[in-house]
Amino acid sequence: DTGVSQNPRHKITKRGQNVTFRCDPISEHNRLYWYRQTLGQGPEFLTYFQNEAQLEKSRLLSDRFSAERPKGSFSTLEIQRTEQGDSAMYLCASSSATDSFNTEAFFGQGTRLTVV
Amino acid sequence: GQQVMQIPQYQHVQEGEDFTTYCNSSTTLSNIQWYKQRPGGHPVFLIQLVKSGEVKKQKRLTFKFGEAKKNSSLHITATQTTDVGTYFCAVDPLHEMGNQFYFGTGTSLTVIP
């Protein structure tokens, strides 16, 4: 296993189009996180899964964003009707945290989204 | 909502000088992690602190967790050019459901050779 894999690495889309990103976590990791990062800022929490269950979703996340992890392995993040403000790096991370404790999270290389 | 501030936002040091970044949370924390992100790269885990007043060292890096579990610091002794990057703390609030962690604003370190 070579770590967390994200595809595509880059995505350019026209405003109003839908986009979907994929994240393949480290295979034995039960926890998967999505973050968004813009230039000069820290990663902003979007949502996370424990196995296939989506346990938390940021209140800042609009209804245009949806994430799934159907079999508790890979995850997808979809953005509908993209806006220019959605342009950012979308980071996925995974960890083997217990029910009550965080552990080290491993990040993927990210998907850079540009909305034109 | 959870607020995590880091100071300073930017730091330029001469190679060999020391560097410290501070992380301050608006709420009490369960634990805190530190990450390093190189320019163009992704965050890489450095350490996790759990106990009040905990101090951990990794070679030239010293990490501290405050007694009240609301703040933390990262100190680098005798910086090297390989230390260049942005250092983020990531906090897990104590009284919040779930185990998501929130990143601070980051401190960008430049080391001048």
Boltz contact constraints between the chains, C-beta under 6 A:
constraints:
  - contact:
      token1: [A, 42]
      token2: [B, 88]
      max_distance: 6.0
  - contact:
      token1: [A, 42]
      token2: [B, 103]
      max_distance: 6.0
  - contact:
      token1: [A, 42]
      token2: [B, 104]
      max_distance: 6.0
  - contact:
      token1: [A, 42]
      token2: [B, 105]
      max_distance: 6.0
  - contact:
      token1: [A, 42]
      token2: [B, 106]
      max_distance: 6.0
  - contact:
      token1: [A, 43]
      token2: [B, 103]
      max_distance: 6.0
  - contact:
      token1: [A, 45]
      token2: [B, 100]
      max_distance: 6.0
  - contact:
      token1: [A, 45]
      token2: [B, 102]
      max_distance: 6.0
  - contact:
      token1: [A, 48]
      token2: [B, 100]
      max_distance: 6.0
  - contact:
      token1: [A, 55]
      token2: [B, 98]
      max_distance: 6.0
  - contact:
      token1: [A, 56]
      token2: [B, 98]
      max_distance: 6.0
  - contact:
      token1: [A, 56]
      token2: [B, 100]
      max_distance: 6.0
  - contact:
      token1: [A, 97]
      token2: [B, 99]
      max_distance: 6.0
  - contact:
      token1: [A, 102]
      token2: [B, 92]
      max_distance: 6.0
  - contact:
      token1: [A, 102]
      token2: [B, 99]
      max_distance: 6.0
  - contact:
      token1: [A, 102]
      token2: [B, 101]
      max_distance: 6.0
  - contact:
      token1: [A, 104]
      token2: [B, 45]
      max_distance: 6.0
  - contact:
      token1: [A, 107]
      token2: [B, 42]
      max_distance: 6.0
  - contact:
      token1: [A, 107]
      token2: [B, 43]
      max_distance: 6.0
  - contact:
      token1: [A, 109]
      token2: [B, 42]
      max_distance: 6.0
  - contact:
      token1: [A, 110]
      token2: [B, 42]
      max_distance: 6.0
